[in-house]
Amino acid sequence: MPNLSHGRHYLAIPGPTVVPDRVQRAMHRTSPNVYEGELVDVSDSIIVDLKRLAGTEHHLAVYVANGHGGWEAVVSNVFSRGDRALAISNGIFGEGWARLASGMGVDVDPLSFGKRSAIDTGRVLERLERDTSHLYKAVLCSHVDTSSSVRNDIASLAKAIRGIGHPALLVVDCIASLGCDPFEMDAWGVDVMLSASQKGLMCPPGLAFVCFGERAREACLKSDLRTPYWDWNPRTGIDGEFFLRFCGTAPTHHLYGLRESLDMIAEEGLGSVWSRHDAIARAVWSAVEAWGSNGCLELNVADPESRARGVTTIRMPSKRGGELRRWLASSAGVTLGIGLGMDDESDPDADGAFRIAHMGHVSSHMALGVLACVESGLGALGVSHGAGALERAARICSSSSG
Ligand SMILES: *Cc1c(COP(=O)(O)O)cnc(C)c1O
């Protein structure tokens, strides 16, 4: 028998995502001077465009770091040792951030909404209303938790917190949502947001950035967890010394790559980028719903409003998720995301879940290809499933593309 995995392999995991050929070509070049010239201009223009993407006119600091570095940057600037934080989670990314903050000396109060539903704003307000002496310095939460694919309504949360007059800063992890799900930092009233290069921004891992508003800048001027490398203040100045912006050597090639991916987003139009993600996400959901009509698969998040547009977590009660992933990688040329953090005692390998990423540089043909391969895999494994999945997904793509 032939093996049908030969051809361009597709890594359909939620980060790192597919790096477009254009971005790869932009990075394939000799090193620029890091003291003056073109790189400084490229870096200036990136700062302007990242702020536009985040929907903010305030401050932005870039770090040579992955997402965890972004987390540490935020915690270091926002808190002093012993400050209290309300750390909301809908999956293991929220939990991981809370653990990191706690490890840095923050007094973390966890508030979990499980792994299948979005934030219940009422329960957040309950906690904040009980905090009459305003000990919570900040509320930490994720826009999208990439493990569960839960998306939170950040605009409502921000409005509700302001509504009760609690001064806590709202700090949001947008690593898996920026460039996939609509996000408007200033219009929604978010104080601090962070993101990274390797998901919706279509670049390799290695750049994290933090946007912070005036309220956060002032509230955090005396935060004592700040160390010289993580301090966001010297990094914000376009007018200052260039080497301060990255606290050392600039991440040269990453900046060229990011410049190209930001150009791609601008050419497509941010609104169109969001609606492409929305259409492709709906195609994936409709296929899973059709397969799962007999219970073999199930979307992890029941409420469509609470689903991420860049990644879908799928439950497989027969716990054959690992087998399915391995079959797709070895026999179809597609790598799916693992059921990260979805395990319990009866399923230590998280085989009861897998994820399809549709984040960043993803077209109809890529998404429909993955879905067709999942259907092949279900067939190869002898998993009986509902019919019509690919037709439904194809119809959503044809009715959504101009
Ligand atoms: C990927 C991700 C992270 C962690 O990023 P790393 O680059 O792996 O450190 C944190 N939060 C969210 C929501 C993510 O999707």
Ligand as a Chemical Component Dictionary entry (heavy atoms), coordinates in Angstrom:
data_LIG
# 
_chem_comp.id                   LIG 
_chem_comp.type                 NON-POLYMER 
_chem_comp.pdbx_formal_charge   0 
_chem_comp.three_letter_code    LIG 
# 
loop_
_chem_comp_atom.comp_id 
_chem_comp_atom.atom_id 
_chem_comp_atom.alt_atom_id 
_chem_comp_atom.type_symbol 
_chem_comp_atom.charge 
_chem_comp_atom.model_Cartn_x 
_chem_comp_atom.model_Cartn_y 
_chem_comp_atom.model_Cartn_z 
_chem_comp_atom.pdbx_ordinal 
LIG C1 C1 C 0 0.512  29.577 23.513 1  
LIG C2 C2 C 0 -0.081 30.282 24.659 2  
LIG C3 C3 C 0 0.672  30.644 25.778 3  
LIG C4 C4 C 0 2.102  30.230 25.980 4  
LIG O1 O1 O 0 2.942  30.601 24.959 5  
LIG P1 P1 P 0 4.403  29.934 24.884 6  
LIG O2 O2 O 0 5.003  30.600 23.701 7  
LIG O3 O3 O 0 4.192  28.470 24.707 8  
LIG O4 O4 O 0 5.115  30.253 26.137 9  
LIG C5 C5 C 0 0.049  31.345 26.782 10 
LIG N1 N1 N 0 -1.251 31.680 26.701 11 
LIG C6 C6 C 0 -2.015 31.335 25.653 12 
LIG C7 C7 C 0 -3.451 31.728 25.625 13 
LIG C8 C8 C 0 -1.450 30.627 24.592 14 
LIG O5 O5 O 0 -2.207 30.271 23.554 15 
# 
loop_
_chem_comp_bond.comp_id 
_chem_comp_bond.atom_id_1 
_chem_comp_bond.atom_id_2 
_chem_comp_bond.value_order 
_chem_comp_bond.pdbx_ordinal 
LIG C1 C2 SING 1  
LIG C2 C3 SING 2  
LIG C2 C8 DOUB 3  
LIG C3 C4 SING 4  
LIG C3 C5 DOUB 5  
LIG C4 O1 SING 6  
LIG O1 P1 SING 7  
LIG P1 O2 DOUB 8  
LIG P1 O3 SING 9  
LIG P1 O4 SING 10 
LIG C5 N1 SING 11 
LIG N1 C6 DOUB 12 
LIG C6 C7 SING 13 
LIG C6 C8 SING 14 
LIG C8 O5 SING 15 
# 
